[in-house]
Amino acid sequence: MKKLIALLLLTTLVAVLTTGCNLNVNQNDPEIKNWDLLTKSATGSTITIAVDHSNPLVVSWLKTDFSEYLKRNYEMSVKVIDQPLIKTLDELSKDKASEMDLGIYDIILFEGEGFKKAYEKGLLYGPFTDKLLDAKSLLDINSLEYKTHEGIATENYAIPYGRNQLSFIYNQDVFYETPQDFNAFFELLGTYKGQFTYPDPRKSLEGEAFIVSVIGQDLDLEPFSQGAFDKAKFISAIQPGIDKLKAIKPNLKDNGTTYPQSTQVLDDLFKSGTLMMSMSLSYNYATEKLKAYEYPEGASTFVVPSGMATYTEVAGIAFNSANKSGAMVALNALVSPDMQASKYDPKAWGSLPVYSMDVTPITAFDALKKVKVKSTTVNYKDFIESAMPGFSPALRAIVLDQWEKQVLQGN
């Protein structure tokens, strides 16, 4: 009898350890039960992803790494439709008008703008992100990045899956210690007068990212992050940053009278030694240039820890998706540690993770630590810690207008 009891206890213990559960887990939790049912519904199904992305590696990643992950873990298949976003939204609009309940798209990836238009036209399904069990424990659901996008509340209709952030490229043979805030950055410009500038922010996303980074240091973005806002109050709120951009003009190349018309022109000036810095929104850019022998040997990258402009990419589900459960399982998987690490690999995609150092469980970073990047590339942790809330298109337009009037024209 004692042997039988011991055997039963051992069997129970093995089962607990094998399933990764403990005896205190409430298996009757409605949220867990609902997620289990949703996952079972998705198992063995096919999802269709509509994608329009400037990075040619994205489609390949979706068809290989992501597809293999879903196949391995959920027996799901992936179909990728690579076409302009405007075509996807036009077709969804026609489906809406003709009351077509089941369409051909399940997931839509938004690289830049487009979510707001889709949401306001009723082309998206939701709310759904509040049902993604693992995603809620991995992402900062109280952040502006999660709650807002393009100047509207996401209302759990979108989930962030990737980021691009500005980083500076410099020559360690010119200076070695990198600035820890923008006040130190500006002091550096005074030391190396005439050896720094930034691209015209009206024509270069990197140039825009630079002035947004400066302005964001003194700005509480939340009051202007969604819905109608007081334009005059926003202009007043960004004035300290605009004043800083005006103040550094005398230390820029050509005294800030002209600005490179593209990032490529800026990069060429850095490579020739005319400038001490360049910049990029591709986090592995400098390492790639070094590998191709296009940069000086001392080239490396850094971010200013106090904050760098961040552009977040989000995903949504089509309103008439024929496989909503599969779409939710897939998007939950997209923000999993394995897929965020796979996506972070510059050889696979080169997209920064959407985690938060103070919210995301520390074990979620184990997979990211295994991704090999050169020392000339900023570490993912530094990017995460310097991430800033994104400015909506409407706010960025005001910033550019004020830059042109006050900085460029000097009014």
C-alpha positions as CSV (number, residue, x, y, z in Angstrom):
1,M,0.0,0.0,0.0
2,K,2.8,2.4,0.9
3,K,4.5,1.6,-2.4
4,L,1.3,2.3,-4.3
5,I,0.9,5.7,-2.5
6,A,4.5,6.6,-3.2
7,L,4.1,5.6,-6.9
8,L,1.0,7.8,-7.2
9,L,2.8,10.8,-5.6
10,L,5.7,10.3,-7.9
11,T,3.5,10.1,-11.0
12,T,1.7,13.3,-9.9
13,L,5.0,15.1,-9.4
14,V,6.3,14.1,-12.8
15,A,3.1,15.3,-14.5
16,V,3.4,18.6,-12.7
17,L,7.0,19.1,-13.7
18,T,6.4,17.9,-17.2
19,T,3.6,20.4,-17.9
20,G,5.4,23.2,-16.3
21,C,2.5,23.8,-13.9
22,N,2.3,23.8,-10.1
23,L,-0.3,22.5,-7.7
24,N,-1.5,26.0,-7.0
25,V,-2.5,26.8,-10.6
26,N,-6.2,27.4,-11.0
27,Q,-7.1,25.3,-14.0
28,N,-10.6,26.7,-13.9
29,D,-9.5,30.3,-14.6
30,P,-12.0,31.4,-17.3
31,E,-9.2,33.4,-19.1
32,I,-7.0,30.3,-19.3
33,K,-9.8,28.1,-20.4
34,N,-10.9,30.5,-23.1
35,W,-7.4,30.8,-24.4
36,D,-7.0,27.0,-24.5
37,L,-10.3,26.7,-26.5
38,L,-9.1,29.4,-28.9
39,T,-5.8,27.7,-29.4
40,K,-7.5,24.4,-30.1
41,S,-9.7,26.1,-32.6
42,A,-6.7,27.5,-34.4
43,T,-4.7,24.2,-34.4
44,G,-4.3,22.8,-37.9
45,S,-5.8,26.0,-39.6
46,T,-4.4,28.4,-42.2
47,I,-3.9,32.1,-41.8
48,T,-3.4,34.7,-44.5
49,I,-1.2,37.7,-43.8
50,A,-1.3,40.9,-45.9
51,V,2.0,42.7,-45.8
52,D,3.4,45.8,-47.4
53,H,6.9,46.5,-46.1
54,S,9.9,48.4,-47.2
55,N,12.3,45.8,-45.8
56,P,12.6,42.9,-48.4
57,L,13.6,40.5,-45.7
58,V,10.1,40.7,-44.0
59,V,8.2,38.5,-46.5
60,S,11.0,35.9,-46.5
61,W,10.9,35.8,-42.6
62,L,7.1,35.4,-42.6
63,K,7.4,32.5,-45.0
64,T,10.2,30.8,-43.2
65,D,10.9,31.5,-39.5
66,F,7.4,32.5,-38.6
67,S,5.7,29.9,-40.7
68,E,7.9,27.2,-39.3
69,Y,7.2,28.3,-35.7
70,L,3.4,28.2,-36.2
71,K,3.7,24.8,-37.9
72,R,5.8,23.4,-35.2
73,N,3.8,24.7,-32.2
74,Y,0.2,24.8,-33.6
75,E,0.2,22.8,-36.8
76,M,-0.8,26.1,-38.5
77,S,0.0,27.1,-42.1
78,V,0.7,30.6,-43.3
79,K,-0.1,32.3,-46.6
80,V,1.6,35.6,-47.3
81,I,0.2,38.2,-49.7
82,D,2.7,40.8,-50.5
83,Q,0.9,43.8,-52.0
84,P,0.4,47.6,-51.4
85,L,-1.5,48.3,-48.2
86,I,-3.9,50.6,-50.2
87,K,-5.0,47.6,-52.3
88,T,-5.6,45.5,-49.1
89,L,-7.7,48.3,-47.6
90,D,-9.6,48.9,-50.8
91,E,-10.6,45.2,-51.1
92,L,-11.7,45.2,-47.4
93,S,-13.8,48.3,-48.1
94,K,-15.5,46.6,-51.0
95,D,-16.1,43.6,-48.7
96,K,-17.6,45.9,-46.1
97,A,-19.9,47.6,-48.7
98,S,-21.1,44.2,-50.0
99,E,-21.5,42.8,-46.5
100,M,-19.1,39.9,-47.2
101,D,-18.8,38.2,-43.9
102,L,-15.8,36.0,-44.7
103,G,-12.9,37.5,-46.6
104,I,-9.5,36.4,-47.7
105,Y,-7.3,38.3,-45.2
106,D,-6.7,37.4,-41.6
107,I,-3.8,39.6,-40.4
108,I,-2.7,43.0,-41.7
109,L,0.8,44.3,-40.9
110,F,1.1,48.1,-40.7
111,E,4.6,49.3,-41.2
112,G,3.9,53.0,-41.1
113,E,0.5,54.7,-41.5
114,G,-2.7,52.9,-42.3
115,F,-4.1,51.6,-39.0
116,K,-6.1,54.7,-38.3
117,K,-7.7,54.7,-41.7
118,A,-8.5,51.0,-41.4
119,Y,-9.9,51.4,-37.9
120,E,-12.1,54.4,-38.6
121,K,-13.6,52.7,-41.7
122,G,-14.5,49.6,-39.6
123,L,-12.1,47.3,-41.5
124,L,-10.6,45.8,-38.4
125,Y,-11.8,43.1,-36.0
126,G,-11.7,43.8,-32.2
127,P,-11.1,44.2,-29.5
128,F,-8.8,41.2,-29.5
129,T,-5.4,42.1,-27.8
130,D,-7.0,41.7,-24.4
131,K,-7.6,38.1,-25.2
132,L,-3.9,37.3,-26.0
133,L,-2.8,35.6,-22.9
134,D,0.9,35.5,-23.3
135,A,1.2,38.9,-25.0
136,K,-0.4,40.6,-22.0
137,S,2.3,39.3,-19.7
138,L,5.1,40.3,-22.1
139,L,4.1,43.8,-23.3
140,D,3.6,47.0,-21.4
141,I,-0.2,47.3,-21.9
142,N,-0.3,50.6,-20.0
143,S,2.2,52.3,-22.3
144,L,1.3,54.9,-24.9
145,E,2.8,52.7,-27.5
146,Y,0.3,50.0,-26.7
147,K,-2.8,52.2,-26.1
148,T,-2.4,54.6,-29.0
149,H,-1.2,54.7,-32.6
150,E,-1.4,57.4,-35.2
151,G,-3.2,59.7,-32.8
152,I,-6.1,57.5,-31.9
153,A,-6.8,55.0,-29.1
154,T,-6.2,51.5,-30.3
155,E,-9.0,50.1,-28.1
156,N,-7.3,46.7,-28.3
157,Y,-7.6,46.5,-32.1
158,A,-3.8,46.6,-32.7
159,I,-0.8,45.0,-31.2
160,P,2.8,46.4,-31.5
161,Y,5.2,43.9,-33.0
162,G,8.3,45.8,-34.1
163,R,10.2,49.0,-33.7
164,N,12.7,51.2,-35.5
165,Q,14.8,53.7,-33.5
166,L,17.3,56.3,-34.4
167,S,21.0,55.6,-33.6
168,F,24.1,57.8,-34.2
169,I,27.1,56.5,-36.1
170,Y,30.4,58.0,-35.0
171,N,34.2,57.5,-35.4
172,Q,35.8,56.4,-32.2
173,D,39.1,57.7,-33.5
174,V,37.6,61.2,-33.4
175,F,35.9,60.9,-30.0
176,Y,35.4,57.9,-27.7
177,E,33.1,58.8,-24.8
178,T,29.5,59.0,-26.0
179,P,27.0,61.5,-24.5
180,Q,24.6,60.2,-21.9
181,D,22.0,63.0,-22.6
182,F,21.3,65.6,-25.2
183,N,22.9,68.4,-23.1
184,A,26.2,66.5,-23.3
185,F,25.5,65.8,-27.0
186,F,25.2,69.6,-27.6
187,E,28.4,70.2,-25.7
188,L,30.1,67.8,-28.0
189,L,28.9,69.7,-31.0
190,G,30.5,72.8,-29.6
191,T,33.8,71.0,-29.2
192,Y,33.7,69.8,-32.8
193,K,32.2,72.8,-34.4
194,G,31.1,72.5,-38.0
195,Q,31.5,68.7,-38.0
196,F,27.9,67.7,-37.4
197,T,24.6,68.3,-39.1
198,Y,21.4,66.4,-39.7
199,P,19.4,65.7,-42.9
200,D,16.5,68.0,-43.8
201,P,13.7,66.6,-41.7
202,R,11.1,67.4,-44.4
203,K,12.8,65.0,-46.7
204,S,14.5,62.4,-44.5
205,L,12.9,60.2,-41.9
206,E,16.3,60.2,-40.0
207,G,16.3,64.0,-40.0
208,E,12.8,64.0,-38.7
209,A,13.8,61.4,-36.0
210,F,16.6,63.6,-34.9
211,I,14.5,66.7,-34.2
212,V,11.8,64.6,-32.6
213,S,14.5,63.1,-30.3
214,V,15.5,66.5,-29.2
215,I,12.0,67.8,-28.8
216,G,10.9,64.7,-27.0
217,Q,13.4,65.3,-24.1
218,D,11.2,68.1,-22.6
219,L,7.7,67.0,-23.7
220,D,4.9,65.1,-22.0
221,L,3.4,63.5,-25.0
222,E,0.4,61.9,-23.4
223,P,-2.0,64.9,-23.5
224,F,-1.5,65.1,-27.2
225,S,-1.4,61.4,-28.0
226,Q,-5.0,60.8,-29.1
227,G,-8.1,62.5,-30.3
228,A,-8.5,66.3,-30.7
229,F,-5.7,68.4,-29.1
230,D,-5.0,72.1,-28.7
231,K,-2.6,73.0,-31.4
232,A,-1.5,76.1,-29.7
233,K,-0.7,74.2,-26.5
234,F,1.3,71.6,-28.4
235,I,3.3,74.3,-30.2
236,S,4.0,75.9,-26.8
237,A,5.0,72.4,-25.3
238,I,7.6,71.8,-28.1
239,Q,9.1,75.2,-27.9
240,P,11.9,74.2,-25.5
241,G,13.1,71.6,-28.0
242,I,12.7,74.0,-30.9
243,D,14.8,76.5,-29.0
244,K,17.6,73.9,-28.5
245,L,17.6,73.2,-32.3
246,K,17.9,77.0,-32.9
247,A,20.7,77.2,-30.4
248,I,22.9,74.5,-32.0
249,K,22.7,76.1,-35.5
250,P,26.0,78.0,-35.2
251,N,27.8,74.7,-34.4
252,L,26.5,72.8,-37.4
253,K,28.1,72.4,-40.7
254,D,27.7,75.7,-42.7
255,N,26.3,77.3,-39.6
256,G,23.1,75.4,-40.2
257,T,22.2,77.4,-43.3
258,T,21.8,74.3,-45.3
259,Y,20.9,70.7,-44.6
260,P,21.7,67.5,-46.5
261,Q,18.8,66.6,-48.7
262,S,19.0,62.9,-47.9
263,T,20.6,60.5,-45.4
264,Q,22.8,59.2,-48.2
265,V,24.4,62.7,-48.6
266,L,24.9,62.8,-44.8
267,D,26.5,59.4,-44.9
268,D,28.9,60.3,-47.7
269,L,30.0,63.4,-45.7
270,F,30.7,61.1,-42.7
271,K,32.6,58.5,-44.8
272,S,34.8,61.3,-46.3
273,G,35.7,62.6,-42.8
274,T,33.9,65.9,-43.3
275,L,31.5,65.1,-40.5
276,M,32.1,63.3,-37.2
277,M,28.7,61.6,-37.2
278,S,26.0,60.1,-39.4
279,M,22.7,58.4,-38.3
280,S,20.4,55.6,-39.3
281,L,17.0,54.0,-38.4
282,S,18.5,50.6,-39.4
283,Y,20.2,49.5,-36.2
284,N,22.8,47.2,-37.9
285,Y,23.6,49.7,-40.6
286,A,27.1,50.7,-39.4
287,T,28.1,47.1,-38.9
288,E,27.1,46.3,-42.5
289,K,29.0,49.2,-43.8
290,L,32.1,48.1,-41.9
291,K,31.8,44.6,-43.3
292,A,31.7,46.1,-46.8
293,Y,34.8,48.3,-46.0
294,E,32.7,51.5,-46.7
295,Y,33.3,53.0,-43.2
296,P,36.4,54.0,-41.3
297,E,37.7,51.3,-39.1
298,G,36.8,53.2,-35.9
299,A,33.1,53.5,-36.8
300,S,30.6,52.4,-34.2
301,T,27.1,53.4,-33.0
302,F,25.4,54.8,-29.9
303,V,22.1,56.0,-28.7
304,V,21.4,58.8,-26.2
305,P,20.0,57.0,-23.1
306,S,17.6,59.8,-22.2
307,G,15.5,59.0,-25.3
308,M,15.6,58.4,-29.0
309,A,12.8,58.7,-31.6
310,T,10.9,55.5,-31.9
311,Y,8.6,54.3,-34.7
312,T,6.4,51.4,-33.8
313,E,4.9,48.9,-36.2
314,V,1.5,47.3,-35.4
315,A,-0.7,44.5,-36.6
316,G,-4.5,44.1,-36.8
317,I,-7.1,41.5,-37.8
318,A,-9.4,42.0,-40.8
319,F,-13.0,42.6,-39.8
320,N,-14.1,39.6,-41.9
321,S,-11.3,37.3,-41.2
322,A,-12.4,33.7,-41.7
323,N,-9.9,32.5,-39.1
324,K,-10.0,35.0,-36.2
325,S,-8.9,32.4,-33.7
326,G,-5.9,31.5,-35.8
327,A,-5.0,35.2,-36.3
328,M,-5.0,35.8,-32.5
329,V,-2.8,32.7,-31.9
330,A,-0.4,33.9,-34.6
331,L,-0.2,37.5,-33.3
332,N,0.3,36.1,-29.8
333,A,3.2,34.1,-31.2
334,L,4.5,37.1,-33.1
335,V,5.4,38.8,-29.8
336,S,6.7,35.7,-28.1
337,P,10.4,35.7,-27.0
338,D,11.3,33.2,-29.8
339,M,9.8,35.3,-32.6
340,Q,10.9,38.6,-31.2
341,A,14.5,37.2,-31.1
342,S,14.2,35.7,-34.5
343,K,12.9,39.0,-35.9
344,Y,15.7,40.9,-34.1
345,D,18.4,39.0,-35.9
346,P,19.7,41.4,-38.6
347,K,20.2,38.5,-41.0
348,A,16.6,37.5,-40.8
349,W,14.8,40.9,-40.5
350,G,16.5,43.4,-38.2
351,S,13.5,44.6,-36.3
352,L,13.8,45.7,-32.7
353,P,11.8,44.0,-30.0
354,V,8.7,45.6,-28.4
355,Y,9.5,44.7,-24.9
356,S,10.0,46.9,-21.8
357,M,12.8,46.3,-19.3
358,D,10.6,47.1,-16.3
359,V,7.5,45.1,-17.4
360,T,8.6,42.2,-19.5
361,P,9.6,39.1,-17.5
362,I,13.4,38.8,-17.4
363,T,13.2,35.2,-18.8
364,A,11.8,36.6,-22.0
365,F,15.1,38.2,-22.8
366,D,17.0,34.9,-22.8
367,A,16.3,34.3,-26.5
368,L,17.3,37.8,-27.4
369,K,20.7,37.4,-25.6
370,K,21.5,34.5,-28.0
371,V,21.2,36.7,-31.1
372,K,24.8,37.5,-32.2
373,V,25.4,41.2,-33.1
374,K,28.8,42.9,-33.4
375,S,30.0,45.3,-30.7
376,T,29.7,48.1,-33.3
377,T,25.9,47.6,-33.1
378,V,23.9,49.0,-30.2
379,N,22.6,46.3,-27.9
380,Y,18.8,45.6,-27.8
381,K,18.7,46.5,-24.1
382,D,20.0,50.1,-24.8
383,F,17.4,50.5,-27.5
384,I,14.6,49.4,-25.3
385,E,15.7,51.6,-22.4
386,S,15.9,54.7,-24.7
387,A,12.6,54.1,-26.6
388,M,10.3,57.1,-26.7
389,P,6.6,57.3,-27.3
390,G,5.8,57.8,-31.0
391,F,4.5,61.1,-32.3
392,S,1.4,60.8,-34.4
393,P,1.5,62.0,-38.1
394,A,-0.5,65.2,-37.1
395,L,2.0,66.0,-34.4
396,R,5.0,65.4,-36.6
397,A,3.5,67.7,-39.3
398,I,3.4,70.5,-36.7
399,V,6.9,69.8,-35.5
400,L,8.2,70.0,-39.1
401,D,6.2,73.2,-39.7
402,Q,7.7,74.8,-36.6
403,W,11.2,73.6,-37.5
404,E,10.9,75.2,-41.0
405,K,9.6,78.5,-39.6
406,Q,11.8,78.9,-36.5
407,V,14.9,76.9,-37.2
408,L,15.4,77.0,-41.0
409,Q,14.0,80.4,-41.7
410,G,14.8,81.8,-38.3
411,N,11.4,83.5,-37.7
